[in-house]
C-alpha cells in the first residue's frame, strides 16, 4: 500500500512537470511567432504584460528571548536576588 502511494505521487509529479514543460514550449513558440511577425517591439510588449507580483514584507517583531534589552530595572533585580 505504501509503495502504491509512492508510485501514485511520482506519477502526479511527472504529469505536473510534463505539463509545465509543454506550457513553456507553447509560450516560447508564441513569443517566437510574435517576434517574427512584429519584431522586437511586439516581444517587449509581451514581456511587459507578464504579471510580476510583489508581496510587501512586514517588519519583524523583536524576539524576547534573544533581545538584549533589560526588561526589569536594577532595583527590582536586586530585590529578587537579595542584594542590597
One Martini backbone bead per residue (centre of mass of N, CA, C, O) as a GRO file, in nm:
protein
   84
    1UNK     BB    1   0.058   0.063  -0.020
    2UNK     BB    2   0.304   0.251  -0.004
    3UNK     BB    3   0.399   0.204  -0.294
    4UNK     BB    4   0.145   0.308  -0.434
    5UNK     BB    5   0.168   0.599  -0.326
    6UNK     BB    6   0.445   0.661  -0.452
    7UNK     BB    7   0.364   0.612  -0.745
    8UNK     BB    8   0.139   0.823  -0.752
    9UNK     BB    9   0.317   1.067  -0.680
   10UNK     BB   10   0.512   1.035  -0.921
   11UNK     BB   11   0.298   1.074  -1.142
   12UNK     BB   12   0.211   1.357  -1.061
   13UNK     BB   13   0.486   1.491  -1.093
   14UNK     BB   14   0.527   1.418  -1.389
   15UNK     BB   15   0.274   1.556  -1.502
   16UNK     BB   16   0.340   1.839  -1.401
   17UNK     BB   17   0.608   1.872  -1.549
   18UNK     BB   18   0.504   1.821  -1.839
   19UNK     BB   19   0.304   2.053  -1.838
   20UNK     BB   20   0.516   2.280  -1.799
   21UNK     BB   21   0.681   2.219  -2.051
   22UNK     BB   22   0.452   2.268  -2.252
   23UNK     BB   23   0.397   2.560  -2.173
   24UNK     BB   24   0.679   2.671  -2.239
   25UNK     BB   25   0.677   2.591  -2.536
   26UNK     BB   26   0.430   2.755  -2.622
   27UNK     BB   27   0.530   3.032  -2.531
   28UNK     BB   28   0.786   3.037  -2.707
   29UNK     BB   29   0.636   3.011  -2.976
   30UNK     BB   30   0.470   3.267  -2.952
   31UNK     BB   31   0.708   3.461  -2.922
   32UNK     BB   32   0.839   3.391  -3.193
   33UNK     BB   33   0.601   3.468  -3.373
   34UNK     BB   34   0.579   3.764  -3.274
   35UNK     BB   35   0.865   3.843  -3.349
   36UNK     BB   36   0.840   3.784  -3.652
   37UNK     BB   37   0.591   3.977  -3.696
   38UNK     BB   38   0.673   4.245  -3.490
   39UNK     BB   39   0.923   4.221  -3.341
   40UNK     BB   40   1.063   4.374  -3.066
   41UNK     BB   41   0.810   4.530  -2.973
   42UNK     BB   42   0.626   4.286  -2.924
   43UNK     BB   43   0.806   4.140  -2.718
   44UNK     BB   44   0.810   4.368  -2.509
   45UNK     BB   45   0.500   4.367  -2.457
   46UNK     BB   46   0.489   4.081  -2.345
   47UNK     BB   47   0.683   4.123  -2.103
   48UNK     BB   48   0.506   4.351  -1.970
   49UNK     BB   49   0.242   4.165  -1.924
   50UNK     BB   50   0.368   4.020  -1.719
   51UNK     BB   51   0.330   3.901  -1.406
   52UNK     BB   52   0.425   4.087  -1.115
   53UNK     BB   53   0.467   3.996  -0.782
   54UNK     BB   54   0.437   4.194  -0.487
   55UNK     BB   55   0.535   4.128  -0.151
   56UNK     BB   56   0.505   4.269   0.132
   57UNK     BB   57   0.703   4.325   0.406
   58UNK     BB   58   0.709   4.273   0.729
   59UNK     BB   59   0.795   4.364   1.028
   60UNK     BB   60   0.990   4.250   1.261
   61UNK     BB   61   0.975   4.115   1.563
   62UNK     BB   62   1.103   4.105   1.855
   63UNK     BB   63   1.287   3.883   2.040
   64UNK     BB   64   1.270   3.807   2.376
   65UNK     BB   65   1.514   3.610   2.400
   66UNK     BB   66   1.738   3.782   2.216
   67UNK     BB   67   1.697   4.030   2.361
   68UNK     BB   68   1.916   4.278   2.515
   69UNK     BB   69   1.717   4.402   2.681
   70UNK     BB   70   1.620   4.526   2.983
   71UNK     BB   71   1.317   4.470   3.161
   72UNK     BB   72   1.436   4.517   3.439
   73UNK     BB   73   1.520   4.672   3.700
   74UNK     BB   74   1.773   4.684   3.924
   75UNK     BB   75   1.601   4.693   4.181
   76UNK     BB   76   1.436   4.439   4.123
   77UNK     BB   77   1.674   4.245   4.089
   78UNK     BB   78   1.791   4.294   4.373
   79UNK     BB   79   1.541   4.201   4.529
   80UNK     BB   80   1.538   3.911   4.416
   81UNK     BB   81   1.852   3.846   4.482
   82UNK     BB   82   1.925   4.004   4.771
   83UNK     BB   83   2.059   4.261   4.706
   84UNK     BB   84   2.190   4.595   4.844
   0.00000   0.00000   0.00000
